[in-house]
């Protein structure tokens, strides 16, 4: 992936409408991702990232979306960044725990 975002809320920051389809307490994780081969140009990726401010990135042709209650992410190489912190490339498993 060039970009991967799993969110349970609409905004990641005051100026980032990252997951417009998220609903408070809906019990699902909205996953947005851009595969390396689908995003052929830096301009497409820049358009995607700039579109997150208003939620326009959901119309970007490079974006793919999935909804899940749990998922496992296995990264073999590259940089993994969680909330601004670089972490090791180890398998990660996430799951919704309703009411917690």
MIDOSE-1310 file (N, C-alpha, C; in nm, 2 decimals, decimal comma, always signed):
residues 100
xxxx	+0,08/-0,12/+0,00/+0,00/+0,00/+0,00/+0,09/+0,12/+0,00; +0,04/+0,23/-0,07/+0,10/+0,36/-0,05/+0,04/+0,43/+0,06; -0,09/+0,40/+0,09/-0,16/+0,47/+0,19/-0,26/+0,37/+0,25; -0,27/+0,37/+0,39/-0,37/+0,29/+0,45/-0,42/+0,36/+0,58
xxxx	-0,55/+0,37/+0,59/-0,61/+0,44/+0,70/-0,73/+0,36/+0,75; -0,73/+0,32/+0,88/-0,84/+0,25/+0,94/-0,89/+0,35/+1,05; -1,02/+0,38/+1,04/-1,08/+0,48/+1,13/-1,22/+0,44/+1,17; -1,25/+0,48/+1,30/-1,38/+0,46/+1,35/-1,45/+0,59/+1,38
xxxx	-1,38/+0,70/+1,35/-1,44/+0,84/+1,36/-1,42/+0,91/+1,23; -1,50/+1,02/+1,21/-1,50/+1,09/+1,08/-1,37/+1,18/+1,07; -1,32/+1,24/+1,17/-1,21/+1,33/+1,16/-1,08/+1,28/+1,23; -0,97/+1,29/+1,17/-0,84/+1,25/+1,23/-0,78/+1,37/+1,30
xxxx	-0,82/+1,49/+1,25/-0,78/+1,62/+1,31/-0,88/+1,72/+1,27; -0,87/+1,84/+1,32/-0,97/+1,94/+1,29/-0,98/+1,98/+1,14; -0,87/+1,95/+1,06/-0,87/+1,98/+0,92/-0,86/+1,85/+0,84; -0,90/+1,74/+0,89/-0,89/+1,62/+0,82/-1,02/+1,54/+0,83
xxxx	-1,10/+1,55/+0,73/-1,23/+1,48/+0,72/-1,20/+1,35/+0,66; -1,13/+1,26/+0,73/-1,07/+1,14/+0,67/-1,17/+1,03/+0,64; -1,28/+1,02/+0,72/-1,37/+0,91/+0,70/-1,51/+0,95/+0,70; -1,56/+1,02/+0,60/-1,69/+1,08/+0,60/-1,80/+0,98/+0,62
xxxx	-1,78/+0,85/+0,59/-1,89/+0,75/+0,61/-1,89/+0,69/+0,75; -1,80/+0,73/+0,83/-1,80/+0,67/+0,97/-1,92/+0,74/+1,05; -1,97/+0,66/+1,13/-2,08/+0,70/+1,22/-2,04/+0,67/+1,37; -2,07/+0,76/+1,46/-2,04/+0,74/+1,60/-2,10/+0,61/+1,65
xxxx	-2,02/+0,52/+1,70/-2,06/+0,40/+1,77/-2,14/+0,30/+1,68; -2,09/+0,30/+1,55/-2,16/+0,20/+1,45/-2,10/+0,06/+1,46; -1,99/+0,05/+1,53/-1,93/-0,09/+1,55/-1,85/-0,14/+1,44; -1,81/-0,05/+1,34/-1,73/-0,09/+1,23/-1,60/-0,01/+1,21
xxxx	-1,50/-0,06/+1,14/-1,38/+0,01/+1,11/-1,39/+0,04/+0,96; -1,38/+0,17/+0,92/-1,38/+0,21/+0,78/-1,23/+0,21/+0,74; -1,20/+0,14/+0,63/-1,06/+0,13/+0,59/-1,05/+0,19/+0,45; -0,96/+0,29/+0,44/-0,93/+0,35/+0,31/-0,79/+0,31/+0,27
xxxx	-0,77/+0,28/+0,15/-0,63/+0,24/+0,11/-0,61/+0,27/-0,04; -0,48/+0,30/-0,07/-0,44/+0,32/-0,21/-0,33/+0,22/-0,23; -0,35/+0,14/-0,33/-0,24/+0,04/-0,37/-0,14/+0,11/-0,45; -0,02/+0,05/-0,44/+0,10/+0,11/-0,51/+0,07/+0,12/-0,66
xxxx	+0,02/+0,02/-0,72/+0,00/+0,02/-0,87/-0,11/+0,10/-0,92; -0,21/+0,13/-0,83/-0,33/+0,21/-0,87/-0,30/+0,36/-0,87; -0,20/+0,40/-0,79/-0,17/+0,54/-0,78/-0,04/+0,56/-0,86; -0,06/+0,59/-0,99/+0,06/+0,59/-1,08/+0,14/+0,72/-1,07
xxxx	+0,08/+0,83/-1,03/+0,16/+0,95/-1,04/+0,16/+1,02/-0,90; +0,26/+1,10/-0,87/+0,26/+1,17/-0,75/+0,14/+1,27/-0,74; +0,10/+1,32/-0,86/-0,01/+1,42/-0,86/-0,14/+1,35/-0,81; -0,16/+1,23/-0,84/-0,28/+1,16/-0,80/-0,28/+1,14/-0,65
xxxx	-0,16/+1,10/-0,59/-0,15/+1,09/-0,45/-0,17/+1,22/-0,38; -0,11/+1,33/-0,43/-0,12/+1,46/-0,37/-0,27/+1,50/-0,37; -0,34/+1,48/-0,48/-0,48/+1,51/-0,49/-0,56/+1,44/-0,39; -0,53/+1,31/-0,37/-0,59/+1,23/-0,27/-0,57/+1,29/-0,13
xxxx	-0,45/+1,32/-0,09/-0,42/+1,37/+0,04/-0,48/+1,51/+0,07; -0,47/+1,59/-0,03/-0,53/+1,73/-0,02/-0,68/+1,72/-0,01; -0,74/+1,62/-0,07/-0,89/+1,60/-0,07/-0,94/+1,56/+0,07; -0,85/+1,51/+0,16/-0,89/+1,47/+0,29/-0,94/+1,58/+0,38
xxxx	-0,90/+1,70/+0,34/-0,94/+1,82/+0,42/-1,10/+1,84/+0,42; -1,15/+1,82/+0,30/-1,30/+1,83/+0,29/-1,37/+1,70/+0,27; -1,30/+1,59/+0,26/-1,37/+1,46/+0,24/-1,38/+1,43/+0,09; -1,32/+1,51/+0,00/-1,32/+1,49/-0,14/-1,24/+1,37/-0,19
xxxx	-1,15/+1,32/-0,10/-1,07/+1,21/-0,14/-1,15/+1,08/-0,17; -1,27/+1,08/-0,11/-1,36/+0,96/-0,14/-1,39/+0,94/-0,28; -1,38/+1,05/-0,36/-1,41/+1,04/-0,50/-1,29/+1,01/-0,59; -1,17/+1,00/-0,53/-1,05/+0,98/-0,60/-1,04/+0,84/-0,66
xxxx	-1,01/+0,83/-0,78/-1,01/+0,70/-0,85/-0,91/+0,60/-0,79; -0,80/+0,65/-0,72/-0,70/+0,56/-0,67/-0,75/+0,50/-0,53; -0,85/+0,55/-0,47/-0,89/+0,51/-0,34/-0,98/+0,38/-0,35; -0,95/+0,29/-0,25/-1,03/+0,17/-0,23/-1,08/+0,18/-0,09
xxxx	-1,20/+0,12/-0,06/-1,26/+0,12/+0,07/-1,31/-0,01/+0,11; -1,30/-0,04/+0,24/-1,36/-0,16/+0,29/-1,41/-0,13/+0,43; -1,51/-0,21/+0,48/-1,56/-0,19/+0,61/-1,55/-0,33/+0,68; -1,50/-0,32/+0,81/-1,48/-0,45/+0,88/-1,50/-0,43/+1,03
xxxx	-1,52/-0,54/+1,09/-1,53/-0,54/+1,24/-1,40/-0,59/+1,30; -1,31/-0,65/+1,21/-1,18/-0,69/+1,25/-1,09/-0,70/+1,13; -0,96/-0,69/+1,14/-0,87/-0,71/+1,03/-0,73/-0,74/+1,08; -0,65/-0,80/+1,00/-0,51/-0,82/+1,03/-0,43/-0,76/+0,92
xxxx	-0,33/-0,68/+0,95/-0,24/-0,61/+0,86/-0,10/-0,67/+0,87; -0,05/-0,73/+0,77/+0,09/-0,78/+0,77/+0,17/-0,71/+0,67; +0,27/-0,64/+0,72/+0,36/-0,56/+0,64/+0,50/-0,62/+0,64; +0,55/-0,65/+0,52/+0,68/-0,71/+0,50/+0,79/-0,62/+0,50
xxxx	+0,77/-0,50/+0,44/+0,88/-0,40/+0,44/+0,82/-0,26/+0,42; +0,90/-0,16/+0,44/+0,85/-0,03/+0,43/+0,84/+0,04/+0,57; +0,77/+0,15/+0,57/+0,75/+0,23/+0,69/+0,61/+0,22/+0,74; +0,59/+0,19/+0,87/+0,46/+0,18/+0,93/+0,46/+0,29/+1,03
xxxx	+0,36/+0,38/+1,02/+0,35/+0,50/+1,10/+0,21/+0,49/+1,16; +0,20/+0,49/+1,30/+0,07/+0,49/+1,37/+0,07/+0,62/+1,45; -0,02/+0,71/+1,42/-0,03/+0,84/+1,49/+0,10/+0,91/+1,50; +0,18/+0,91/+1,40/+0,30/+0,98/+1,39/+0,42/+0,91/+1,45
xxxx	+0,40/+0,79/+1,50/+0,51/+0,71/+1,55/+0,55/+0,60/+1,46; +0,67/+0,58/+1,42/+0,72/+0,47/+1,34/+0,72/+0,35/+1,42; +0,66/+0,24/+1,38/+0,66/+0,11/+1,45/+0,72/+0,00/+1,36; +0,76/-0,11/+1,42/+0,82/-0,22/+1,35/+0,72/-0,28/+1,26
xxxx	+0,77/-0,34/+1,15/+0,69/-0,41/+1,05/+0,65/-0,55/+1,11; +0,55/-0,55/+1,19/+0,51/-0,68/+1,25/+0,36/-0,69/+1,22; +0,30/-0,81/+1,22/+0,16/-0,82/+1,20/+0,08/-0,75/+1,31; -0,03/-0,68/+1,26/-0,11/-0,61/+1,36/-0,26/-0,66/+1,34
xxxx	-0,32/-0,68/+1,44/-0,46/-0,72/+1,44/-0,55/-0,62/+1,52; -0,66/-0,58/+1,45/-0,75/-0,48/+1,51/-0,89/-0,54/+1,52; -0,96/-0,51/+1,62/-1,09/-0,56/+1,64/-1,18/-0,46/+1,71; -1,30/-0,44/+1,67/-1,40/-0,36/+1,74/-1,45/-0,43/+1,86
xxxx	-1,45/-0,36/+1,97/-1,50/-0,41/+2,10/-1,62/-0,31/+2,14; -1,74/-0,34/+2,10/-1,85/-0,25/+2,13/-1,87/-0,23/+2,28; -1,90/-0,11/+2,31/-1,92/-0,07/+2,45/-1,80/-0,05/+2,53; -1,68/-0,07/+2,48/-1,56/-0,05/+2,55/-1,51/+0,09/+2,53
